[in-house]
Amino acid sequence: AVFDRHYRAAGSPAPGFSFLELGPGDSLSSAVIGKAYGASRCWLVDAGAYASRDMDVYRRLADHLARARPEADLGAVRRAGDVAALLVACNAVYLEDGLAGLRRVPDASCDLIFSQAVLEHVPRAEFAQTLTEMRRILKPGGVSTHQVDFRDHLAGGLNNLRFSQSLWEKPWFARRSGFYTNRLRAGEMTAMMAGAGFDAVVSDQGRWTESPIRRESLAAEFSNLSADDLLVREAFFVLRPRRQGQGSGMRRAVFLDRDGTINWNEVRGGKPYAPTRLEDYRWLPGAPEAIARFLAEGHLVIVVTNQPDLTTGKNSPAVIEEMHRRLRDELGVDDIFTCPHTEDQGCDCRKPRPGLLLQAARKWNIDLARSVMVGDRWRDVDAGKAAGCATVFIDHGYTGEPAPEGACLTVKSLAEAADFISTALAD
């Protein structure tokens, strides 16, 4: 019933279709069912080797399908003596290392990608990358369908939203407990799907009549969730690749950290500190020219900046606003998104979390998968990666904090990165 629902939601692909199931769990049954439905090739991708090796289960399934679909050629499947032979008979590949396995699936190889109550379990830090990989794998005319359960695994409500992000995402907490979900809400998922290059439609939705949690019980980073997001219990997403030039109107953006990327900052003890006086607020060499180039090429330039000094009182709203006025008036940046929170407040907008980028994507209709995040700290790079953007690290040699991992490019200044950024955003 699960396979059939996704198959029909994709328009019942013609025989010879190829598919990928994300998170098959304890069974390889989709490979057998797909074979009976006429699939020529399939990939089953999971985060571990969870599938049953009991061949009696698969033989009984093949016998049932042979009776239900007598036109299906299941002889080799029914004769398979072990899982390896079963996979060969179904022309299936079973990958057991999650995102790394997904990255080994060839480009534009699948007519259908589907998952059943899996996307909510993808680690939050890998969610955008997972969507980007699915977009890469899906054929131009393909369809990706996903049933998502937004309930917690504690009591079937939203009690998981009581915990701060900093606690919930620790390896020793939820992930080892068996009740981990990424806690992304329906609206956030939809925005990230759009950012990855999909046109996303919710074809079916289960809702509570009233929120199962009181707003005052929410952790700080969820306190601003819309009332609608707190009512969505489950949803069925249908994703199709967005085609360039077909009215999507999505734009590409250069996301820029502020301090140490655009303007000077002070380094003490190997760590950077934002200027708190207007007389210390000055542009780094080449930064204005690089920004002018991006704007001239038609790209959005959006500043995303952590400013915890607003909360600690080390800087005033009036000074910050004057600094940002200069960004708009002197450099012409399109928008500025600011997180005023400290780390212990556990918000969802403070980098390395991608909240500021997701806010900008919703406001400006940005294609995150075709945008670039630039910054001088590991937080900037991790935020860009979490949002699904290409990333550039400006290395000032800070010794008091770790360097980022996995940046697409490392440079010494924004000016040095300009050619790479322009090429990355080019048609």
N, C-alpha and C positions, 0 to 999 in steps of 0.2 A: 504493500500500500504506500509506503514511503517513497520508493523508487518511482512508482507509477505517478504519484502526485507531482513530483519534480519533472518527470518526463513530459507529462501533459502540460504543465505550466510553461515548459519550453517550446510548446507547439508540436509535440510528438515528432521529434526529428526522424528523418527518413532512414531506412536501413543503411548501414555503413557509417553511422555517426560515431563520434568519439566523446568520451566523457571523463570527468574527474570527480570523485567524491572526496570531500574534505572531512576527515574525522570519521572513518567507517566504524571505529570502536571495536567491539568484540567479535565482529563478523566480516567476512569477505563476500557476503551474499550478493552485494551489488554487482560484483564482477559476473556472477552467474546469471543474475536477472538481466543485466545489460546484454549479455550474450544472447539470451532468449529474445530480447527486444530488437536484436539486429545490430548491436554495437560491434564495431570492428576493432576498437582499441579502448583501453581505459587505464586510468591511474587512480589508486587509492592511497591517500596521503594522510598519515596520522603522526602524532607526537611520540609514539612508542609502538612496540610489537604487541598490541593488545588483542589481535584477532585470534579466534579459536582455530585450532589445528584439527578439530574433530571432523574427519571426512564424512562421517555418517550424516552430519547436518547438511553438508553441501550436496550429497547424493540424494537425500530426500527432497531437497529443494529442486534439484535438477529433474527428478522424476515428476514432481508436481508441475513444473513448468513445461515439461515435455507433453503432458496431458492437456494443459491449458493452452499451449501454443504449439500444436503439432508441426507447424512449419519450421520451428526452430531446430537448428542442428546442434544438439547437445550431447552427441555420442561421446566425444572426447572428454567432455566434462564429467559425464557419468562414469567413465572408465578411469578417471584420474585416481592414482593411488595415494597421493600426498598433496600438500598445499602447493608445492613447487609445480607439480604437473597440472594442478587445477589452474594456476595462474597462466601457464603456457596455453592451456586449452581455451582460456578466455581472452588471450592476448592482453593480459593485465599486468601492471607493474604495481607492487606494493612497496611504498616508501614509508619508513618508520622514524624519520628525523625531522618532522614538522616543517618549519619554514625553509630549512636547508634542502629538504626533499622537494618542496614546491619549486624551489629555484632550479631544480634539475629537469623539470618538465619543459619540453620544447615550446618555443614561441608559437602562438596561434595554432595550437594543436587540438583544442577541444571545442565541440559544439555545445556542450553542456557542462557546467560546473555546479555542484549542489552540496548542501550540507543540511543536516537535521539536528538542531539544538547543539551546534558546535561553535558558531561564531562568538557566542558570549563567553566561551572558555579560552579563546585565543588571548594570550597575554597582551595586556594593554599596550605595552611597548612595541609589540610586533603587529598590532592590528592594521595600521596603515600599510606596512610593508606587505602583509598578507593580501590586502586588497590590490595593491599594485601588482603583485605577482599573478593574481587571478586575472587582472585586466590584460596582462602580457600573454597569458596562456590562452585566453578565450579567442576564438576566431571572430573576425569582424561581424559576422552575422549570428554569433552565438548568444546564448542566454545563460545567466547564472542565477540560481534560485536558492534561497536560504530561509529556513524556519528558525527563528530566534526566540528563545525563552528569556524574558527579562526578570523573572522572579529569582529570588535568592534560593540557595540550597540549604537554608537554615530552617525556615518555616513556611516557605512558599509565598513570602511577601516581599518587602524591600528592606529587611533588617540589615542587609549588607551595606546599605547606605549610611548606617550609623557610624561606621569606622572611617577614620581619616585615611587619605590616600597613602601617606607616608607609612602607616602601620600595615594597611591591607596589602600593599605590594611587596612587603619584605618577604624574602624567600622562606623564612621559617614560619610565617603566619598562614595566610589563606592558601598559598600554593601547595603546602604540604598537608593541608587539612582535608583536602578532597572537596571543599565547597567553594573553591576559587571561581569567580567570574570576573570579567574585566569591568563590569558595572557601567559600561557605556549605555546610554539611553537611546531610544529609537531616533530621536532628532539628531543626536551626535553621530550615530551610525550612518544615517542618511546623508549628512554633510560630508562625512569621510568617504562614503561611496562615490558621491559626486566629485570630490576632490581627487579620487583615483581614476576618474575618467569614465564613470558609469552614469547612465540615466537610470535612476532608482525609483521604483514604484512599489508601494506597499499594497499588495493585492488582497490581503486579509489581515485582520487585526483583532486580537482579544483584549478586552479592557475591563478594568475594575470599575464599578459604579462610583466608588470613592477610593481615595488613596489609602493603601494599607498602612501607611506610616504618617505620623504627624510631622509637619514641616519643622517644628522646633526640635525634633529628634534627629534630624539630618546632620551629618558632619558638615563642617563649614563649606567644603568645596562643592557640596550638593545643595546648599541652601537657596541658590538662585535658579534651580531647575524649574521649568514651567510646570504649571498644574497638569498640562496634558502629558508631559513626559512621566509624571508620577502615576498616571492612570493606565499606561500601556503595559499590558501583561505579557503579550507575545505578538509576533508579527511575521508575516511571510513576505520576504523581499524578492522582487524580480528585477534583475539588473541586466541592462544591455549596454554594450560599448557605445560611448558617445562618438559620433563621427564628426571630424573637423568640418567646419563650414556648413553645418546643417542646423544652424539656429540655436546652438547651445549657448552661445554668448559668453562662455567661460573664458576668463582671462588668466594670464600668467603673471606671476608676481616675483619681485625680489624682496624677500623679508630680511630686514637688517636689524641686528642688535644695535643699541645706541652707543653706550660707553665702551671705548676701545675698538669700535668698528667705524663709527662716524666721527666721534669727538674724542679728544684726549681724556685719559683718566690717570689717576695717581696710583703708583704701585708701591705698596709697603709690605715688607715681609714676604715678598713673592706673590702677593695677591693684589688684584686691581680694586680700586675704590672709585665710585662715581664722583664727579665734581659736585660740590654743594654751593659754590659761589659762582655768580654769573661771570666774574672776571677770569675764572679758570675754565670756562666753557668755550673751547675753541676747536675748530675742525682739524681732523688729521689730514696731512698732505695727500692730495689726490682724491679724497673722498667726495668733495663737491663735484668734481669733474666726472667721476664714475657714476654718481647718481644722475647727473644731467644726461649722461649717455644712455642709461637705462630708460629714463623718461622719454628721451628722443626716439628710442626704438619702440616706444608704445607700451612698455611694461609698467605695471603698477609698482610703486616703491612704497613699502609699508614698514614702519618701524615697530618692532615688538620688544618691549623693554621691561625688565624687573626693576622696580624702584621701591625697595623695602624701606628706604629712608623716609618715605612718606608716613609709614606706620611707626617707625622708631622715633620720629621727631628730629632726625638729623638733617632733614631738608624740609622746606615748606611747600605747600601746593602752589603758592605764588611764584616761587623760583622755578619749580618744575614746569609750570605752565609757560613761563617766559622762555625757558629753554626749548620747549616744544613749539612755541610760536616761531622761533628762529628756524627750526627744522622745516616748518611749513613755508614760511615767507622767504627765507634765504635759499633753501635747497629745493623747495617745491615738492616735498614728499607728499604722497596722496593721503596717508592716514597714519595715526600713531595709536597703538594699543599698549596700555600700561597695566602691569600687575603691581599693586601697592603692598602686597602681603609679605610677611616674613615666612621663613621655611616652616616654622612650627604651627602656623595657621592652617597648613594642609590644604590650600586652595587648589583648584584645577587649572589656574591660569599661570602660575609661576613656572617659568622654565626651570627644569627640563620637561615639564609637562607641556603638551601642545595646545593648551586651551586658547592662548592668544591667537595662534595661527588659525585655529578652527573658527574663532569668532570672526576674524578677518575674512576667511573663506566664505562664511555665510553672508556677511554684509556685502562683499564685493564680487561674489560668484566666481571664486578663484579655483582654478584647476591645480590642486596641490601637487599632484603627481608631475606637473610640468612647471613647477616653480622651484625657487632656490632660497635656502636659508643661509645667512652669513653671520658669523659671530666670532668672538675672540675667547670664548670659554666653552668648556665641555657641555654646559647647560644648553647653549645655543644649538650645538650640533645634535644633541640628543632630542631636543624639541623638534628640530627639523626632520630628523629621522622618524620620530613618532608620528608626525603629520604626513609622512610619505614624500617629503621634498628631497631634492638634491641638496647637499650640504657643503659649505666652504668654511674652513677653520682658519682664522687669522691668528697666527702663532706669534705672540709677543714674548714667549719664553717665561711665562709665569712659573715660578718654582714652588709656590705655596698651595697648588691644587693640581689634580690630575689632568693630563691632556686627554682630549676626546679620542674615541676609537671609531673608525669607520667613516670619517669624513671623505667626501669625494675628492676634495682638493685641499691642500694646506699651502698657505701663502703668508706673506708678511704684511700685506695691506689690502684694503678694498680695491685700490687702483690696480694692484697686481692680479686681482681676481676678475677684473672686468671682462677680459676676452673670453675666459671660460664661461662666465655667467651669460654673456651675450650669445655665445654658441649654444649653451644649454637651453636657452629660451627661444632660439630661432626656430622657424617653421621647418 
